[in-house]
């Protein structure tokens, strides 16, 4: 059974003046258990809107999203999310941030601490427990955000261009870190990006979005072996996938530009 | 004539630019202190020049020396410390009463738009009512006792605090709220674990600001129908044409205000260290 089932989900935004913009055409999509799916598309294509609908932070104009067969009604802990902006709570320390969801569900203190320690180590932030988010670099903050989402043990991890605000070197390191965690924990991940390299490197399936109004134009399986190392980015298989996706995205970016 | 005038062949001599005169250039802590203190000194010097030099009649303006002597007399002979105590008590009484009501109400308004829609128009209206204009009415209702003084402070503070807290809480970062929802927080959790802690430093700043205003109300309240307090001393001195005492009273108010402001600031820095980390 698929973990997440997106069924004819569309979204129309309406301004106060009654102007209607179709952000998403009806989208049908399935995410299997242990999938790492990237949604690739030009900016403004509605890919983040789709992710937000799955998260329950936005609502679909039509259609529905099922998680393990149950319809999604609103946001919840079983769908963890990592945002592009830095969303750590600035008044909490790194450790308290990671424990936020655990505390919310009333987990005993000792268990909270144990889990937080485990995921702190996973993202390489041992020694920064008592720092405040502002004292950390952007990459470290996003690592904390990933640990915070994972500590909650969600059924699916939703990532909205989580490395989009980072510099290139940091982004590449973060991709490897996240992929390493995924290879070890086998989480189901839905990952939105506009970066073609990132989309291929991370995923076992890439869904290409069209320009606005968004719909899924193509799906592409990525059969590169795991564990993946950054050197894979120069392999012929990778280059081939990249060439195909570049062509797809180029057409869509040009279409978006004409609007 | 050629279209474009060539720049002069010899480059103009680069002007000497003193870095210390550059805009936005910070000054050292020591220079800051000296400059700030310097103006006080200059002010007193000018004051002394006009009064001691005989350019202004002592009836209208006492000299700094007379003022200091009168100030000493106030403490030594007239128990001025009791007046100060009364005024401080009134300010804090009225202010704390206002804060106890206004902070929770402001949080509720900021968090829940229905509550905001219910109270906001009325409170916005009340905010513009001058607290001092209520004094005659309050004297009718509450007499000239403590209740009247405290109510003036209360009326002057409560609406301001409520609205400013509501704006602060309502301006919470939406992305933090969304992140909390995806971490499993419920509506109550959003209020208690995101909106309130996020707004707390700004709420404290609001309180600090309004406390400063409360000081101005209390003196007005004490000018009318009062038998104690700094404001009362000032009206008494006015009828005796004792400008030295009036000025001394004003300076004491300023000093107390300054001290309470510093204390408040220090407390905020301690309580909300996270919002001051760089």
HADDOCK unambig.tbl for C-alpha pairs under 7 A between the chains (distance, minus, plus):
assign (segid A and resid 57 and name CA) (segid B and resid 178 and name CA) 6.95 0.50 0.50
assign (segid A and resid 75 and name CA) (segid B and resid 181 and name CA) 5.75 0.50 0.50
assign (segid A and resid 75 and name CA) (segid B and resid 182 and name CA) 5.45 0.50 0.50
assign (segid A and resid 76 and name CA) (segid B and resid 181 and name CA) 6.20 0.50 0.50
assign (segid A and resid 76 and name CA) (segid B and resid 182 and name CA) 5.08 0.50 0.50
assign (segid A and resid 76 and name CA) (segid B and resid 183 and name CA) 6.59 0.50 0.50
assign (segid A and resid 76 and name CA) (segid B and resid 184 and name CA) 4.90 0.50 0.50
assign (segid A and resid 77 and name CA) (segid B and resid 182 and name CA) 5.31 0.50 0.50
assign (segid A and resid 77 and name CA) (segid B and resid 183 and name CA) 4.74 0.50 0.50
assign (segid A and resid 77 and name CA) (segid B and resid 184 and name CA) 4.04 0.50 0.50
assign (segid A and resid 79 and name CA) (segid B and resid 182 and name CA) 6.44 0.50 0.50
assign (segid A and resid 80 and name CA) (segid B and resid 182 and name CA) 5.47 0.50 0.50
assign (segid A and resid 80 and name CA) (segid B and resid 183 and name CA) 6.27 0.50 0.50
assign (segid A and resid 81 and name CA) (segid B and resid 182 and name CA) 6.07 0.50 0.50
assign (segid A and resid 87 and name CA) (segid B and resid 175 and name CA) 6.30 0.50 0.50
assign (segid A and resid 87 and name CA) (segid B and resid 176 and name CA) 5.39 0.50 0.50
assign (segid A and resid 87 and name CA) (segid B and resid 179 and name CA) 6.57 0.50 0.50
assign (segid A and resid 89 and name CA) (segid B and resid 176 and name CA) 6.76 0.50 0.50
assign (segid A and resid 90 and name CA) (segid B and resid 274 and name CA) 6.82 0.50 0.50
assign (segid A and resid 91 and name CA) (segid B and resid 197 and name CA) 6.97 0.50 0.50
assign (segid A and resid 91 and name CA) (segid B and resid 198 and name CA) 6.87 0.50 0.50
assign (segid A and resid 91 and name CA) (segid B and resid 274 and name CA) 5.50 0.50 0.50
assign (segid A and resid 101 and name CA) (segid B and resid 183 and name CA) 4.89 0.50 0.50
assign (segid A and resid 101 and name CA) (segid B and resid 184 and name CA) 5.98 0.50 0.50
assign (segid A and resid 104 and name CA) (segid B and resid 184 and name CA) 6.74 0.50 0.50
assign (segid A and resid 104 and name CA) (segid B and resid 185 and name CA) 6.10 0.50 0.50
assign (segid A and resid 132 and name CA) (segid B and resid 274 and name CA) 6.63 0.50 0.50
assign (segid A and resid 134 and name CA) (segid B and resid 277 and name CA) 6.92 0.50 0.50
assign (segid A and resid 134 and name CA) (segid B and resid 278 and name CA) 6.60 0.50 0.50
assign (segid A and resid 135 and name CA) (segid B and resid 278 and name CA) 6.65 0.50 0.50
assign (segid A and resid 149 and name CA) (segid B and resid 183 and name CA) 6.94 0.50 0.50
